[in-house]
């Protein structure tokens, strides 16, 4: 598969890039500084700016899918969606956030007592982006929310998947970037959540 990965040098993006490469996909790895992109088989580093819809659309054109792994406060929702739509690529996967997940019926994590103020703006922007995608008719999108603690760790292949509820265990709610990447590429290869959201945790 030919995949365009926006944010390929980031914490999650670099793990997704490695997973895609290991499975034999051809990846256009997009970042503001392509020198930070890991040298891997099948990977072509490209400089790209999420604020330039026309230039980004040109980079994305001709791919089978686009994966976006960019902080929600780092881009304008309409500009990025316009770039993906203008590229002609229909399959669009988004590295989401945990803030919009439910911790009780009708209660989002970001609205729960004690949710850290430092993360509220990013979490709210992520929730708004999910709402924007839900109104999108022209893209086969998937919004993939990690657990509350999204951190470096092991590639175990042992995790749980869900839909709108935060996944947690006795130790809390967490997932490694490495295991997240496994599940995202699984979804890319065998779509099960087109025009919807799913989540992952231990």
Residue, then its C-alpha position, 0 to 999 in steps of 0.5 A: x500500500x502507498x501511504x502518506x504519513x503526516x507528522x512522521x517524525x513525532x512520538x506516535x508518528x515515528x512508531x507508525x512509520x516503523x510499523x508501516x515500513x516493517x510490513x512492506x508498505x511504501x510511505x511518504x513520510x511528511x514532516x516540517x524537518x524531514x532530516x528528523x525522519x528515520x531512514x527505513x526501507x520503503x520510506x521517502x522523507x518529504x518536507x510538508x506544512x499542514x498550513x499550506x493546503x495546496x502544497x500538502x494536497x499535491x504531496x498527498x495525491x496518488x496515495x492509497x491512504x493518508x495518516x495524520x499524526x499531528x497535535x490538534x493545536x498545531x493545525x487548522x481543521x478546515x485547512x487539513x481536511x481541505x488538503x486531504x479532500x483536494x488530494x483525491x485520497x479517500x482513506x484518512x486515518x487520524x491519531x486521535x486523543x483520549x479526551x473525547x472518550x467516555x468515562x461514564x455514559x455521556x461524560x467525556x474524560x476531558x469534562x471529568x473532575x481533575x482532568x489536567x488543565x494543561x491538556x484541556x486545550x489539546x483535548x478539546x481541539x481533538x474532540x472538535x476535530x472528531x465532531x468535524x469528521x463526523x460531519x464529513x461526507x467525502x472521506x472514509x475517515x477513522x479517528x483512533x483514540x489512544x488510552x489516557x497515558x500514551x507513552x513509549x513502551x514495548x511492542x507486545x501485540x497484547x491490547x484491547x480495542x473498543x469504541x467510545x469508552x476509555x479502556x482502563x485496567x487496575x493500573x490505570x489507562x495506558x497504551x504504548x506508541x508501539x502497540x498503538x502503531x500495530x493496531x492502526x496499521x491493522x486498521x489500515x490493512x483491514x478496515x473495520x471502523x470506516x467513518x467512525x472512531x475506535x480506541x485502544x488500551x491495556 
